[in-house]
Every structure is written in C-alpha cells, then in structure tokens.
Amino acid sequence: MGKSRFEYEIRGCRYAPELFRAYKGLPGQEKHKIPLSSEQRRQMGNLCLTKGGQAGVAYLKHIEREQARQCHAYKTYGFFLKGEQHRYVYASNLRCREDDAIEKRLDILRMFRDYLARTQGYIEESTECEFDAQFRPVHVRKNYAIADLARPVVVWLYAA
C-alpha cells in the first residue's frame, strides 16, 4: 500500500503576513488547522509572499518535524540504599524535562533530599501481618530500607 500524501493549504492576506493560517489533511477529507505561534505564522506568510507557496509548505513540514522531536525523556533524582550496591529509591512524580534549567533540576533534588532527611532516610518497603481467627490483622510489621543521602543517582524516565 502506498504512502498517503497530505495536502497543505495556506491562507492569508498579502498585507498582514502574521494573519496567515495553515491547514493539513488527506485528499478528499476535511483539512485541520495546524497550530502555529504568531512568529511562525509571520515567517510562513513572508516565505509564501517572497518565495512562493512551496517554500511555505516546506516551512510547515519543518515545524511539524520539530514538534515531533519534542522531549519525551524526563529525569528525576534518587538515592542508593545503604548497604546495597545496586538498589535505589526515587520519586517518579518529582521529575523534570531533560532540557530544563539547572535551578529546576536542583530544586527537585533538594525536595527529595529534604523529604528523606525528615524521615532519617527510612523508606517503607513492605508491610507484613498475621491474621487471627476472624481474619483481622495482628502482629503488623513494616519493613524499611534506608536511603544513603550521600549517594545520589540520576534516574531517567521515558514517556511514550
């Protein structure tokens, strides 16, 4: 089966390049508007007016490829466990993009370190219990792991 070719449509006013709009769709189907910033619309309008419609379409394709390459990798910070060489703990909800500023990444590390410092590095790993005759829990025991705050680690998270 052959590859479907999208059709592009660019509309605008000669005297206002920032008002140009772009639409994309398959032949015979309704075309959908391509979201563009005002600077991108102005640039596309200038290209269409000075170099023709094909230059505008090429610019649109460049923008779409750039948007498809956006960051899907996130990073967070964790700490190795005391006495264990290859195990570590981290908080997956404390994360940032890989290209975020160093201040934001440092804030995430500090927040997690402060949380672990309040609990003296103890992290609850599991809970065990026994049941009595009425199936009520008795002899509840919690198992803890201890994070080594002197051994931070960078943890990469990938979004689909």
N, C-alpha and C positions, 0 to 999 in steps of 0.2 A: 504494500500500500504506500502510495507516495506521500510525501510530507505536505501538509496543508499550508498554504501561504496566506498570511494575514494581509488584509488590506488596510492601509492607513489613510486617514482623511484629515486634512489640516484646514481649519477655517480661521479667518481673521480679517483685520482691517489694515489697509496699507499705511494709514497714518497713525496707527496705535499698535505697534508690534507686541506690546505687553498683553493685549487682549486676544492673542491667538489661542486657539484650542485645538487639541488633537484627539482623534478617535481611532479605535482599532477594532477589527472584527474579521470574521471569516466571510468569504464571498457568499452573498445571498442571506446573510444573517444581520441582525441589528448590531451596529457598532457601538462600543462602550467608550466612554470618555477616559482618557489617560490622565491620572492626577499629576500635575506639574506645578512647581513653585512659580511665583511671578517672575523670578530671574530666568528660569528655564523657558517660560513662555516667551519672554522678551528675546532671549537668544535664538529660539526656534523661529520666531517671527522675523528677526533680522536675517537669519540664514535663508528663509524662504523668499524674502524680498530681494536679497542681493545675489544669491546663488541658485535660486530655484527650489521647487518642491522636493526634489530628490535629496538635496542637502538637508532639508528639514526632516525628512523621513529617516535619513541616516543618523541625524542627531537624536531623534526619538529612540531608535534602536540602541544607540549608545547609552542613553539614560536607562532604558529597560534592562540592559545587561548590568549596568552599575547597581541598580536596585536589587537584582537577583543575587549579586555577590555580597550583599549586606551581611553583617556579622551574625553568625549563628553559634559562635563559641563564647562561652562565659567562663569566668574564673571566680573562685572563692578561695578562702584560706582555711586551713585546718591545722591540727597539731598531732604529732605522733603520740602514741600511748607509751607510758613509762614501762620499761622492761620488755617491750615488744618492738621488734625491728621494723616490721612491715605493715603494721596496722595503724590507722589514723582516724580521727574524727573530724567532721566538718559540718557546717550548717548550709544546706543547699539553698535555703531561702535568702541567705545573705550572699548575694552574688552581684557581679558587675560585668559589663562587656569587656572584652579583652583590650579594646582601644580606649577605655575610659581614662580619665586623668589620674595621676598617681595619688592625688589627695583623696579621691573617692575610694580607690583600692586600699589605701592606708586606713581610712575610716572603717572599712569592713573588717580588716584585720584587728583593729583596736576594739571594735564592738564585740567580736567573738572572744578575744582575749579577756576583755573585762567581764564578760559573762562567765567564762571559765574561772577567772580569779575569784568571783563571788562564791562559787561552789567549790573552791580549792582544787579545781581540775577534775572533780568527780563527775562522771557521766553514767547515767543508769543504762546498763546493757540489757538486763532481763529481770523478770520477776518470777520467783518460784513459790509454790504453795502446796499444801496438802489439803485434802478435803475430809471433813468429818462425816458422820453417818447421814446427815441431812444435806450433804454436798455443799456445805458452806466452807469457804477458805479458812484454813488455820495454818499457823506456822509460816506466815508470809515472809519471804526473804528476797531482798533486792540485791542483785549483783552489779557492782560498779567497776568501771575502768577509770584509770587516772590518766589525764592528758598531761604531757610534758610541755609546759608553756615555753620552754627554751628551744623547742624543736618545731618551728612552723613548717608547713608544707603548702605549696600551691596545688589546688585541685581544679582540673579543667572539666567543665560541664558542657555538653554539646546538645543544642536544641535541634529538633528535626524540622 
